[in-house]
Amino acid sequence: MTRDPQVYVQLSNGTVLSDEIVKVSLPLLLHASGRPTSDSGRDLALLRVKDGAYPALGLTDARPKIGQPG
């Protein structure tokens, strides 16, 4: 039996919330065997946290770079 990983979100004010993974992006590259290549990880996820009023992150006009910390 496969279990979903336990995922938590830490907000900018230090609050830690458990969440549910709603959807993830599919791997982009697959081997002939149908398994993902080592460099084609899932890089986007939609998470659901319980309803509440949470602090917001500021927006920027800067363009993100690959590997840049969020």
Secondary structure, 3 states (H helix, E strand, C coil): CCCCCCCEEECCCCCEEECEEEEECCCCCECCCCCECCCCCCCCEEEECCCCCCCCCCCCCCCCCCCCCC
